[in-house]
Amino acid sequence: METSLDNGNAAPPGAWRLVLDNLQTAILVIDAGQYISYLNQAAEVLLSASSRQLRGQPLAHVVPEPGLSALVTDTLARQQAVLRHDMSFVLSGGTVRRFDCWLTPFAWENGAGVAIEIAATGPLGDTQRESQLLAQQEANRLMLRGLAHEIKNPLGGLRGAAQLLERELADPALTEYTNIIIGEADRLKNLIDRMVSPELAPQNASVSVHEVLERVRALVDADLPPHISIECDYDPSLPDLWADREQLIQAFLNLVRNAVQAVDEADCRPGRVILRTRVRRRVTIAGRHHRLLIQVDVVDNGPGVPEQMRDQIFQPLITGRATGTGLGLSIAQSLISRHEGCITFHSLPGNTVFSALLPIAGEHR
């Protein structure tokens, strides 16, 4: 069917373009070579660039989501409209968001093309993800109760050995290292007790997420490979959280160590891990609407999460590394969920982002 945006019988020239520019849904028109022919104002806002900058650019460069280019190819070949739910896009500044995409093929005087409508993921997708996360979190708790005894025993031995070593050290300056071992052993024991004992409520207090992240960075720096750097991109305007400091330290320590190990094992040079904080507004988690949240992103330039692991990455004992335990992400998800938050991720080769969302106390409705 021949279609023109500007030459309809019932509308004056330019009217259809005016209509498209006033839609809230982002619209991209892609030609057969997968170059952007047109985008409306909502798409300009979404992509943080003007139509003049983006027209004529390859779709894959503007929206680096391999699945989208493949869908355009399939839509052109089949000449059938396609709907895909919950596609993850990396937007300006590295922000990751999920969208539903409708792809509709059409013909015009200059050839064939595809119209792509991009809309924020609806509540049905959110509900399905929340149900999966809740089921995973319950499995995590059951697994952690079974492992708690095995973890606490070596922690006691580790603490005792550090105390004995401290007595034998001739240089008092070296006791700083034994104090770190003893302090971390005590912190982990207390953390495990609170995790596996339902009657022990989190020890919530006013906590700066940046202070937590700096503590995590100091712990990871102690054995950071020389070819990997940890960079910070903090929003200094963020308010404090009402949270359990030790649980947050453990959750983010697991996320950061996971990122460092992924980069190190892939021998990415230079390796880079970024800790980024931003504010998020109006997000629903487990059926509860939050007006204001803190988002903490842990970004790495490693090879990415293998496709076959993505649906079960937060389940206990699931790991893609020969030396991994499969508990780090599982524990992190469980700890963040205790603060009414959740962890999501988006992964492409060279850009993997794990995002923890933490509601600010009182900011829900």
N, C-alpha and C positions, 0 to 999 in steps of 0.2 A: 504494500500500500504506500503510495506517495504521500509524504507528510511535509508540511512546511510550518515553521513556527511563526512566520511573519505574514503569510498570505491566505489566511482563512477568509471564507466568504462572509461570515457573520461578524467579523471583528475588524477594526481598522488596522493598518500595518503597525507592527510593534506591540499589539495588545497582548499577544500570547507571551512575549518576553516579559512584559510588565506583570502579568499574572504569575509567571514562574519566579520572578524576583521578589514577589511578596509572599511566597510560600515559606513556612517555617521548616519544611523538609529540604535538606540539601539535595540538589539535582546536578548530576554530571552527565554530559553527552559525550560519548566516546566514539571515535570513528573506527573503521575496520582495522586500521593500523595500531589501535589502542593509544591514540593521542587524544588529548582533551580538546573538544571542539567548542564546548560551551559549559559554563557553570553559573548557577544563580547566586544571589547574594548570600543565601543561607550556606551554600558551599564555600563561599569566600570566607565567611566567619569561621566555619568549621576548620578550614585548612589554613587559616591565618595568612592569607595571601590574596591579592587582587586578581580579577579575571585577566587583566593585561599580563600579569606575571605567569599565570598558569595555562592560558590557552596555547595550544601547540606543544605542551610538554607531555612526555610519556606518562601514562597512568601509573606505571610501576614506580616512577621516581617521585610522584606526588603522594601516592598512597602505597607505601611499601608493605603491602599485604599480598603474598604470593597467591593466596586463594582467590583473590578478587580478579586478578588477570586471567587465571584459569577459568573462572566463571564467565568472564566476557567472551573468551574464546569459545566456550561451550554454548553460550547463548547465541552467538553469531552462527555457529555451525548447525544448531538444532532449530533456530528461528522460533524458539519458545521462551516465554517469560519464566524467570527463575526467582525464587525467594530463598534467601539464606538467613537464618537466625544467628545472632550472637557471634558476629565476626569482630575480631579485635584489631583496632587500628592504632598505630603509633602516630600521634599528632605532634604539633609544634611543641618544642621543649621536652620531648620524650614522654609526654603524657599518653597513657594507654586508656582507650575507652572502647566499649562494646556497642555494636550497632546491628540492626536488621537491615538487609539490603535487598531491594527489588531490582531486577535487571530485565529490561523490556527491549526486544529488538525492533528496529524499524528501518524503513528505507526512505531516502530523500533523493533529490535530484543529483546530488554529488556522490551517491553511493549508499552503503549500509552503515548502520551504527547501533549503539546500545545506549539507552537511557538508564542511569543508575540513580535510584532514590535511596538516600541514606537517612535512617531514623534511629534515634536512641533505642536501645533494647527495651522492650516492654515488660510489664510486670509479670507476665507468664514465665518468661525466661528467668527473671530474678527469682521467682518462687521455686522453680525447678532446681536452680543452682543452690539455693539456700537449703532445700531438702537434702540434696546430696551432701552438702557440707556438714549439716547436722548429723546425718548418719555416719559420716566419716569421723566426726568428732567423738561420737559415742564409742565407736570402735577404738579410737585412739585412747580414750580413758580406760577402757577395759584392758587394752594391751599394756598401758603404763602401770596399772596396778600390779600386773603380773611381773613386770620387770623391775619394779621399785626395789625389791629386796636385793636383787642381784647387783643393782647399781650402788646401793648404799654401803654394801660390804666393802668393795674396793675403795670407796671414798674414805671410809674410816682408816683403812690401811695406809692410804696415801697421806692423810693428815698426820697419822702417827709417825710415818717415815720422815715427813718434813720437820716435825718437832725434834726428832732425834738428830737430823742433819743440822738443824739450827744450833744445837748445843756443841757440835763439833767444829763449827766454822770459826776460823781465827780472825777473819776480817768482818767486823760488825756491819760494814756496808752491804755484804752479801745477804744479810738477813732480810733485806727487802724482798728478795726472790722467794725465800721460804715463807715470808708473811703473805705473799700473793697466793702461794699454793694452799696454805692453811685457810686463808680467807675465802678462796674460791671453793674449797672443799666444804666449808661450813655453809656457804651460800647455796651450793647445789643440794646439800642435805636438807636444808630448810625449804628449799624450793620443791623438792620431791615430796616432802611431807605435806605441803599445802596442795600439791597437785593430786595426790592419791587419797587424801582424806577429805571427803565432802564436808565434814563438820568444821573444818578449818577454813574460815573465810579469808579471801585475799586481804592483805594488809594495805588497804588503800590509803593514799595520802596525796597531797598536791605534788605532782611530778613534772619536771620539764623534760619533754621528749628529746630535746637537744642534749641535755645532761646525760640522759640514758644512752644516746647514740655515741657521745664522746667517750663514755665508759666502755662501750662495746669496741669502739675503734682502738682504744688503748690496749684492750685485751688481745685483739686480733693483731695489732702491730708487733706484739712480742715475738711472733713467729711468722711474720709476713714475708713471703718470698721476695727477693730484691727486685724482680722484674714486674711486680704488681704494686700499684698505688691505690690508696683509698682517698677519694675526693669528697668534699662536702658541698652541698648546695641547699642551705637552710633558709627557710622563711623566718626571719627574726621576730615577726609580729605574732607568731602562734602563741595562744594561751597555754597555761599548764593543763595537764590531764589530772583527773582523780583516778589513780591507778596504783597497782602494786609494782613498785619500782623493780624488785628482783625478778618478777615474772616478765616484765617488759625487757629487762636486760637479757634474760635467757632467750626470749623469742627472737629479738633482733640479733643476738649473738649467733643463733642458729642460721638465720637468713644470711648474715654477712659471711660466716664461715662457709656456707654452702656455695655462695657466689665466688669466694676466693678459691675454693677447691676446684670448682668448674673451670675457672680461668687457668689455674695452675696446671691441672691435668691435661688441658688442651694446649698448653705451652703457648698461650697467646702473648705476644711481645710487641709493644708493651701491654701488659694486662691492666685493666682498670675496673674499679668498683666505685660506684657513686652512691652516696647517701643523700637522699633528697627529701625535703619536707614541704608540704603544701597544705592549704586549706581546701576542703571539699564541702559542698553544700547540697542539702536535700538528697540524701541517700537512704534507701530502705535496706535494712539488714535483718534477716529472720523475722520479717513482718513488722518491724518497728521502724518508724520514720524518724530520721535524725536531720535536724536543720543544719548542724555544723559539725564537721569531723576533721580530724587531722589525718592526712595521708602520708605515710612514710614509704618511699620507694627505695628498694635496693636494686641497683642496675649494674649489670656486668656485661663485658664484651666477649664472653665465652661462646661456646658452640651452640648453646640453646638446649632446651628440654627435648629429648627424643619424642617424636610424634606418638609412639606407642605407650608412653608413660604419662601423657598429659591428663588423661581422665582419672588417674589414680595417684597423682604425685603427692597428695597429702595423706595417703593411707600409710599406716605403720609398716615398716620393713620393706617399703618400695624404694629402690635405689638404682641408679644407672651406673654406679661406680663399684668396682671390684672391692674396694676397701671401705665402702660406705655401710652404715648401719641401717639406713632407711628410717631413722627416728627424728632427725633434725627438723624437717618441715612439718612432720606430724605433730611434734611437741609445740612448735611455734604456732601452728594453727589452733591447737587446743588452748594455749595461753592467751592468744589474742581474742578467741571466742569468749573467754571468761570475762573480758572487758566489753562484751556486747559488740565486738568488732569481727572482722574477717580478713583473710589474706587471699588475694587473687594474683594471677600472673599472666603475663604475655611474653611469648618467647619467639624470637627470630635469631638466626645465626648472627652473632655480633651484637645483639641487643636483647637481653633477657631482663625483664622487670618484674620483681615480686613487690606487690603493693599491699601494705597493711593499713586498713581503715580503722580508726579508733574514735568513737563518738566522744565529744566533749560533754562532761557532766551537765545535765539540765538542758541540753540542746536537742530535745526530741519533742515530738507532738503526735 
